[in-house]
Amino acid sequence: MPANQYIPAGRTSMVDKGGVTLHVQTEYAHRPYPRVTTTILDQGRVLHKVEKKLSKGVESPEEQSHMEEVIKQQHSEILAIIKDNQRKAQPKNEQSETQKFRIAKEATLAEKLTAIPGVEKVYHLDRDGRFFDPEEASVFKDFYPRLFKALCELVELFMLLPGAEMRREQGVYEVERDGLYFVSAGKDYFFVKAQRMDHSTDFEKAIKEIISPDPYL
């Protein structure tokens, strides 16, 4: 059955605040690319759109059900943002209306890795295994001279994937137990330096969840 036969149910809400009634609609679409979009309208006029691109479309009843939960979550989050950030005064022009909605910028992979409990430092490398920051490269070389010389070998641990764009398989290699990890994110790499602060954090699992997340979340 074609993928476009699986169309998850969308969500629609009306938000009345400060004398302004806003129409909020969240829906899935598979063309021209899979996405979930929340549109905020005032009397049919689009004020703001929040779009989440998906790595794949919905292709089964199970994925359809899962996508409906994703839609519900995004819809609820946008409603909360509107209620928290909307100005009390009635907006006077389109620009001020649009500025009411402040959608937080998604954190980078480095920021997400740094947020793992116990992670002390994250070094970012490009697809060729070169440090983006020369100062960080110097610091890393002082701490790990042998690893610095063996960067080419570390990169080769992850298989080069077919295709025109240079990309390797995603994965995590534990260099030092509960201390240092080499991470392939596909197009670039990271060294993650950690120190255990509790007994519950599984560093390798936490890193994998960041570099290879659920495509619908």
N, C-alpha and C positions, 0 to 999 in steps of 0.2 A: 504493500500500500504506500502511495507517495507520502513523503514527510509532511506535506502541507495539509494532509487529512487530519493531523493531530493539532488541533487549535485549542490551547488552554483558555479557560474562562478568564476574562479580564476583571478589573475592579473599577468601580465608579463611586465617587463621594462628592457631597456638597459641603463646603466649609463656609460658615457664616461668621465673620468676625469684623467688628468695627463698621458694620453697615455694608460691608462688601461681601457678596456671595461668590465664592470661587468654585469652579467645577474641576475636580481632579480625576483624571482617568489614567489607569495603568493597563497596558495590553502588550501581548506578544505579537511579533511579526517575523516571518522567515525570509521576506524579500525586502530590499536587495541583499540583506544579510541578516542572520538571526539576531534578534535584539528584544529587550524589554524596555518600553518607553512609558514614562509618566508625563502627561501633559497637564499643565495648569492653565485654566482659561477663566476669563472674566467676560461674561455675556458673549461667549463665542470667540472672543479675541484671545489668542495665545499669548500668555505672559512669560511662560518658561517651560522648557522641556528638559527632562532628565533621562538620558539614554544609557542603557547598559548593554554593550555588545557581548554576544555569546560566542564561544568558540565552536559551537555546533548547534544545529537545529534540533527540534523535538521530533523523534523518529519512532516513538513507541507509546503505548498507553501509559506505561510506567513513568516514562519521561514527561508525559503530558501532566500526570498527577503531580510530579515533583516540581514542574515548572509553575503550576498554579500556586504552590507554596512560596516559590520565589517571587511571583507577582504580588502575592498577599504581603510578603515581608517588605518589598520595595515600596508598595503603596502605603503601608503603615508608617514607614520611615519618613516618606515625603510629607505625609499629613502631619507628623510630629514636628517636622522642620517648619512647616507653614505656621502652625499654631504657636511655636516658640519664637519665631523671628519676624512675624508680620507686625508691622507698625500699627499702633492704636489709631493714629489719624488716618482718615481716608486718603489714599494716594491721589495726587493731583495730575500726574502725567504718567505715560507709559514707562519712562526710564525709572522713576521712583518705584513703580510697581515691581519691575523686574529686579531691582536691587534688594527687594525684601527677602528674596530667596537665596540663601547663602549655602550652596551645596559644597561640603568639604571636599577638597581635592584628595583623591585616593593616594595613600601612602606608597612610596617606592618600595621595591623589594628590599633594599638596604635598610630602610626604616622599619619595615616589618620584621626583618631578621634581628635588628637591634632590639626590638621590643620583646623578644623572647626572654623570659626570666633567666638570669644568669649569663646572658651574652654580654661580654665586655667591649668587644670591638668587631667591626665588620670591614673587611678590605674588599674593594670592588675592582675587578679586572675586566678587560675587554675580551672580545672573542679570540684574540691572539695570545691571551694570557699575560697582558701587560697591565700594570696598575694604572688606574685613571689619575691618581694623585701621586706625583713624584715623591713628595715628602712621606706619604704612607709607604711607598715602595722602599724608601731608605730605612724607615723604622722596622718594617717587616724583615728586611735583609739582615739587620743587626740582630733581631731576635731568632730568626730561622734561616741562617745562611745556606744550609744544605737544601732546604725546601725551595729557597729562592733560585738556586741553581737548577733544581729539578722541575721547574714549572712546566716545561714542555712535556715531560713524562706524565705529570699529573693530569694535564689536559687530555692526554691520550687515553686516560682511563675511561673516558666517556666516548662512546661510539659516534663517529661522524654520520649524520643522517643524510639520506639522499635528497637531492633537490638543488636548485640553482643557488639558493641562499645558504651560506655556511651556517650550520646549526648542528649542535651535538645533543645527545640524549640528556635528559634532565636526571639529576641524581645527587647523592651525598656520599662522600668518602670520609671516613673517620680517620684523621691523621694521628690525633692523640685522644685517648679515651676521655670523654667528658671534658676535653680541653680545646681541641682544634679540629675544624671540619673544612674540607674543600668541597665547594658546591658548584654544580653546573646548572645554570638556569636556561640552558639552550643556546642563547646568543651571547651570554657573558658569564662570568664566574665570580665567586666570592670565597674568601677565607673568613670563617666565623670562629672567633676566639671566645671561649666560654669558661665559666667557673661555676661548678654546681653550688646552688644556694638552697636547694631542697631535694627531696627524694622522689618527687612526683614528675618533674620535667624530663621528658624524653627528647633530648636535643635533636637527634636524627629524625624522629617522627615529626616534631614541630617544624623543622626546616623543610621537610618534604611537603608538608601541608601548605607551606607558603609558596614554594616554587611550582608545585603541581596541585593547585586547588581544584575543588569541584567546579567544573565548567559552568554550572548553573548558579553558583553562589558568588 
